[in-house]
């Protein structure tokens, strides 16, 4: 069959995060994270699951890197558990925690795999949450100090640094909806959190520039293609509010040094406290932006729809059903958001830092999974990525979510996103059909039509 070729040098990778795979939640001096605390509370996570053991990656890291090499991965996106480095979020570094990540990065390099290190993927130290968490401006400075430690110890070996993963999730699921850690339900705190996450991002980028460290630095944002439910002006404005309040609220400050005017006016008097110079710091130029895409959204006006006065549902292409998470599937939505970033933000360098699907995996008696639905999902999105590249988008790579089945936050261990199956009782890893297929795509730098 004819091939869809990707540009020479296109980076093929896979992604994970610390709390979802590492386990060893209280070993070798690691402090408690907000997710340790949250998952240990009753009725917060499906089936009472926790990340205490997860994929036991902390103890199995060398074997896991061998598996990455066998798959042919060119890049691995992982996150650092901040409380593994600073148990209380401040003060001197915990040497055993640093040593783990040094070994990880060194073994990746020995295997020819580029490291993409995310500094914060939602699991900040609980001690900082006890002191106010992200709504407390002091956390910005603590995060900057932590980032400096990581740069000083790994800055000569890490190719890509990501400051935050999906700040919208921390802000709104964590501090407004309360369904993720730290489990707070306060929209004003959520808005202030969003500002402090952005401010800490900008400060860390400045530290990176001033230190002359190698590699590139950026941020990973959650994106959806958002459409109004009808041509009615009320629905059009509802879709605009949702997009500005959940996505543009992060991308506009980073790329243009301002918050979206309309949503800031709508949210008065709970807009964030902004000090002189904050927006200039947030707009410090980055080397790339990561886009995490899973589904698209449809918004309609709803008088009972919370502070934004809207109702929301997902948007699926007619030929697709839902994933195991209940998420609709619309591959062309990925093309749309890529092209919007190209148009609005002067065609920045883009990596798709997360994209994948939880499907119902049925292992055979050997544990092998033939996950054709996952292959179809990834393949369809790669075709849209190829189309965006052909249309001029500066898109440089793709990280599938996820390398492993893992702890899927408040959903526990039931949803499986991995291209590698994990038996959570035995910790055996078995590459799925999707993993073998993805390995072939990497080797060819192409996929069939």
C-alpha positions in Angstrom: 0.0 0.0 0.0 1.2 3.6 -0.6 2.9 5.2 2.3 2.4 8.6 4.1 5.9 9.7 4.8 6.9 12.0 7.6 9.7 14.6 7.3 13.3 13.5 7.9 14.1 14.1 11.6 10.5 13.8 12.8 10.6 12.6 16.4 8.7 9.5 17.4 8.2 9.0 21.1 6.0 7.9 24.0 4.9 9.6 27.2 4.3 8.8 30.8 4.1 10.7 34.1 5.8 10.1 37.5 2.7 9.4 39.7 1.1 7.2 37.1 4.0 4.8 36.7 6.7 5.1 39.4 5.2 3.7 42.6 7.7 3.8 45.5 5.5 6.6 46.9 7.4 6.9 50.2 10.8 5.3 49.5 14.3 6.8 49.5 13.3 10.1 51.2 10.4 11.0 48.9 7.8 13.2 50.4 4.1 13.0 50.1 2.6 14.5 46.9 -0.9 15.9 46.6 -1.9 12.8 44.6 -0.5 10.5 47.3 -2.7 12.4 49.8 -5.7 12.6 47.6 -5.8 9.0 46.5 -5.4 7.8 50.1 -8.6 9.6 51.1 -11.9 7.6 50.8 -14.0 7.7 47.6 -11.7 10.0 45.6 -10.5 7.4 43.1 -12.4 4.5 41.4 -12.1 1.3 43.5 -10.0 3.0 46.0 -6.9 2.7 43.7 -3.7 4.5 44.5 -0.4 5.1 42.8 1.5 3.6 45.7 2.9 0.8 43.4 1.5 1.7 39.9 3.9 0.2 37.3 6.7 -0.1 39.8 8.9 1.8 37.3 11.1 3.2 40.2 12.4 -0.3 40.7 12.1 -1.6 37.1 13.4 1.4 35.2 16.4 -0.4 33.4 14.1 -3.1 32.0 11.6 -0.5 30.9 14.3 1.5 29.0 15.3 -1.8 27.3 11.7 -2.2 26.2 11.7 1.4 24.9 14.8 0.7 22.9 13.3 -2.5 21.5 10.3 -0.5 20.4 12.6 1.9 18.6 11.5 4.9 20.5 13.5 8.1 19.6 12.1 10.1 22.5 10.7 9.5 25.9 8.6 12.1 27.7 8.6 11.5 31.5 7.9 13.7 34.5 9.9 14.3 37.7 8.1 13.8 41.0 8.9 17.1 42.7 8.6 15.6 46.2 11.1 13.0 45.2 13.6 15.8 44.8 12.4 18.1 47.6 10.2 16.2 50.0 8.7 19.4 51.4 8.9 21.4 48.1 11.8 23.6 49.4 15.3 23.2 50.7 18.2 21.0 49.7 17.7 18.2 47.2 17.2 14.6 48.2 20.2 12.9 46.7 18.5 9.5 46.2 15.7 11.1 44.2 18.2 13.0 42.0 20.2 9.8 41.5 17.1 8.0 40.2 16.5 10.6 37.5 20.2 10.8 36.6 20.3 7.1 36.0 17.1 7.3 34.0 18.5 10.0 31.7 21.9 8.4 31.4 20.4 5.0 30.4 18.1 6.7 27.9 21.1 8.4 26.3 23.0 5.1 26.2 20.0 3.6 24.4 19.8 6.4 21.8 16.6 7.8 23.2 16.1 11.6 23.7 14.9 12.7 27.1 11.9 15.1 27.3 11.7 16.0 31.0 8.4 17.5 32.4 9.0 19.3 35.6 5.5 19.2 36.9 2.7 16.8 36.0 0.2 17.6 38.8 2.0 15.9 41.8 3.4 18.8 43.7 4.5 18.3 47.3 1.6 18.0 49.8 3.6 20.3 52.2 3.2 23.1 49.7 -0.5 22.4 49.4 -0.7 22.7 53.1 0.8 26.1 52.8 -1.7 27.2 50.2 -0.7 25.3 47.1 -0.7 27.0 43.7 -3.0 29.9 44.7 -0.2 30.9 47.1 2.3 33.1 45.1 5.2 31.7 47.2 4.8 28.4 45.3 6.0 30.2 42.1 9.3 30.8 43.7 9.6 27.3 45.2 8.9 25.9 41.8 11.6 28.1 40.3 14.1 26.9 42.9 13.2 23.2 42.2 13.6 23.8 38.4 17.1 25.3 39.0 18.1 22.1 40.9 17.0 19.9 38.0 18.7 22.1 35.4 21.9 22.1 37.4 22.0 18.4 37.6 20.6 17.3 34.3 20.8 20.4 32.1 23.8 18.9 30.1 21.8 15.7 29.2 18.2 16.5 28.7 17.2 17.5 25.2 13.8 19.0 26.0 12.3 20.4 29.1 8.6 20.9 29.7 7.7 23.2 32.5 4.1 22.1 33.2 1.8 19.5 31.8 -1.7 20.7 31.1 -2.0 23.6 33.6 -5.7 23.7 32.9 -6.2 20.3 34.5 -4.5 21.4 37.7 -6.3 24.7 37.7 -9.8 23.6 37.0 -10.1 19.9 37.7 -8.0 20.3 40.8 -9.0 23.7 42.2 -12.5 24.3 40.7 -14.2 21.0 40.1 -12.4 19.3 42.9 -12.3 15.9 41.1 -8.5 15.8 40.9 -5.9 16.5 43.5 -5.9 18.6 45.6 -9.6 18.3 45.6 -10.5 22.0 46.1 -13.8 23.5 44.8 -13.2 27.2 44.3 -13.3 29.0 41.0 -11.4 32.0 42.3 -8.6 29.7 43.5 -8.6 28.0 40.1 -8.1 31.3 38.3 -5.3 32.3 40.6 -3.7 28.9 40.2 -3.8 29.4 36.4 -1.9 32.7 36.7 0.7 31.3 39.1 1.3 28.2 36.9 1.9 30.6 34.0 4.1 32.9 36.1 6.1 30.0 37.4 6.5 28.7 33.8 7.8 32.1 32.7 10.3 32.4 35.6 11.6 28.9 34.9 12.1 29.7 31.2 14.1 32.8 32.3 16.2 30.7 34.6 16.9 28.2 31.8 17.9 31.1 29.4 20.1 32.8 32.0 21.9 29.5 32.9 22.8 28.8 29.3 21.7 25.2 29.6 21.6 22.9 26.6 18.4 21.8 24.9 15.0 23.4 24.4 12.2 24.4 26.8 8.5 24.7 26.4 5.1 23.8 28.0 2.4 21.2 27.2 -1.2 22.4 26.9 -4.4 20.5 26.7 -6.4 21.4 23.6 -9.7 20.6 22.0 -11.4 21.8 18.9 -14.5 23.7 20.1 -17.6 24.3 18.1 -20.9 26.0 18.9 -24.0 23.7 19.0 -25.8 25.9 16.5 -25.5 29.2 14.6 -27.4 30.9 17.4 -25.4 33.8 18.8 -25.8 32.5 22.3 -24.2 29.2 21.4 -21.5 30.9 19.5 -20.6 33.0 22.5 -20.8 30.0 24.8 -18.3 28.2 22.7 -16.0 31.2 22.7 -16.3 31.5 26.5 -15.4 27.9 27.0 -12.4 28.1 24.7 -11.1 31.3 26.2 -11.6 30.1 29.8 -10.0 26.8 29.3 -7.4 27.1 26.5 -6.8 30.6 25.4 -6.3 31.6 29.0 -2.9 29.8 28.8 -1.8 30.2 25.2 -2.6 33.9 24.9 -0.4 35.0 27.8 2.5 32.7 26.7 2.5 33.9 23.1 1.0 37.4 23.3 1.5 38.5 26.8 -2.1 39.1 27.6 -5.2 37.3 28.9 -8.2 37.1 26.6 -10.1 40.3 27.1 -13.6 39.0 26.8 -13.3 36.2 29.3 -11.5 38.4 31.8 -14.4 40.9 31.6 -16.9 38.0 32.0 -15.2 36.7 35.1 -15.0 40.0 37.0 -14.5 40.3 40.0 -12.7 37.0 40.3 -9.9 37.6 37.8 -6.5 36.7 39.1 -4.2 39.0 41.1 -1.6 40.2 38.6 1.5 42.2 39.7 3.5 44.5 37.6 5.9 42.6 35.3 4.0 39.3 35.5 2.8 39.2 31.9 6.3 40.1 30.6 7.7 37.1 32.5 4.9 34.8 31.3 5.6 35.8 27.7 9.3 34.9 27.9 9.9 33.2 24.5 9.8 29.4 24.5 11.3 26.9 22.0 8.3 24.7 21.4 4.7 24.2 22.6 3.4 20.7 23.3 -0.2 20.0 22.4 -2.2 17.2 24.2 -5.2 16.2 22.1 -7.8 13.5 22.8 -11.3 14.8 21.7 -13.3 17.8 20.5 -16.1 19.7 22.2 -19.5 21.2 21.4 -20.7 24.1 23.5 -24.2 25.6 23.9 -25.7 28.3 26.0 -27.1 27.0 29.3 -28.6 29.3 31.9 -27.8 26.7 34.6 -24.3 26.0 33.2 -22.2 27.4 36.0 -20.2 30.6 35.9 -19.7 30.3 32.1 -23.4 29.7 31.4 -22.9 26.9 29.0 -23.6 23.2 28.4 -20.9 21.0 26.9 -20.7 17.7 25.1 -18.0 16.0 23.0 -18.1 15.9 19.3 -17.5 12.7 17.4 -16.9 12.0 13.7 -19.9 9.9 12.5 -17.7 6.9 11.7 -16.2 6.7 15.2 -17.7 5.5 18.5 -16.4 6.3 22.0 -13.3 5.2 23.8 -13.4 3.3 27.1 -13.2 6.7 28.9 -16.5 7.7 27.1 -14.6 10.1 25.0 -15.8 10.8 21.4 -13.3 10.5 18.6 -12.7 13.3 16.0 -9.3 13.1 14.4 -9.8 16.1 12.2 -10.1 18.2 15.4 -6.4 17.7 15.9 -5.7 19.1 12.5 -7.9 22.1 13.3 -6.1 23.0 16.6 -2.7 22.6 15.0 -3.6 25.0 12.2 -5.1 27.4 14.7 -1.8 27.6 16.6 0.0 28.0 13.2 -2.3 31.0 12.3 -2.6 32.7 15.7 0.9 32.3 17.1 3.2 32.7 14.1 3.6 29.0 13.4 5.5 27.9 16.6 7.4 24.7 16.8 4.9 22.1 17.9 5.2 18.6 19.3 2.1 16.5 19.9 3.1 15.6 23.5 0.0 13.4 24.2 -2.4 11.6 22.0 -3.9 8.1 22.5 -7.0 6.1 23.5 -8.2 3.8 26.3 -9.9 0.9 24.6 -11.3 -2.4 25.9 -8.2 -4.6 25.9 -8.9 -8.3 25.9 -5.7 -10.3 26.5 -5.3 -13.8 25.2 -4.1 -16.6 27.5 -0.5 -15.4 27.1 -1.4 -11.8 28.0 -1.1 -10.5 24.4 -3.6 -7.9 23.3 -4.7 -7.3 19.7 -5.9 -3.7 20.1 -7.0 -2.8 16.6 -9.2 0.0 17.9 -6.2 1.7 19.4 -4.2 1.3 16.2 -7.1 2.8 14.2 -7.3 5.8 16.6 -3.5 6.6 16.5 -3.3 6.0 12.7 -6.2 8.4 12.0 -4.6 11.1 14.1 -1.2 10.6 12.5 -2.9 11.1 9.1 -4.2 14.5 10.4 -0.7 15.4 11.6 0.7 14.6 8.2 -2.0 16.8 6.6 -1.1 19.7 8.9 2.6 19.3 8.1 1.8 19.4 4.4 -0.2 22.5 5.0 2.8 24.3 6.5 2.6 23.6 10.3 5.9 23.5 12.1 5.2 20.2 13.7 8.3 18.3 14.7 7.2 15.1 16.6 4.6 12.9 18.2 4.5 11.2 21.6 1.9 8.5 22.0 0.0 8.4 25.3 0.9 6.1 26.8 3.9 3.8 26.8 2.3 1.7 29.6 -1.0 0.9 31.0 -0.9 2.9 34.2 -2.8 4.7 37.1 -5.3 6.8 35.3 -5.9 9.4 38.0 -9.5 9.4 39.4 -10.4 6.5 37.1 -7.8 4.2 38.8 -6.5 1.2 36.9 -9.5 0.3 34.8 -8.8 2.4 31.7 -5.8 1.2 29.7 -4.0 3.6 27.4 -0.8 1.8 26.9 0.8 0.4 23.8 2.4 -2.0 26.4 0.2 -4.0 28.7 1.0 -4.1 32.3 -0.2 -6.9 34.5 -0.5 -5.0 37.8 -0.4 -8.1 39.9 2.8 -9.6 38.4 4.2 -6.3 36.8 4.8 -8.3 33.6 5.1 -6.1 30.5 3.8 -7.4 27.2 3.9 -5.2 24.1 0.5 -5.0 22.5 -0.2 -5.2 18.8 -0.4 -1.4 18.8 3.1 -1.3 20.2 4.5 -3.5 17.4 2.6 -1.5 14.8 3.9 1.8 16.3 7.4 0.3 16.2 7.0 -0.3 12.5 5.8 3.2 11.9 8.9 4.6 13.6 11.2 2.3 11.7 9.7 3.5 8.3 9.0 7.1 9.4 5.8 6.5 7.5 2.4 4.7 7.7 0.2 3.1 5.1 -2.7 5.1 3.6 
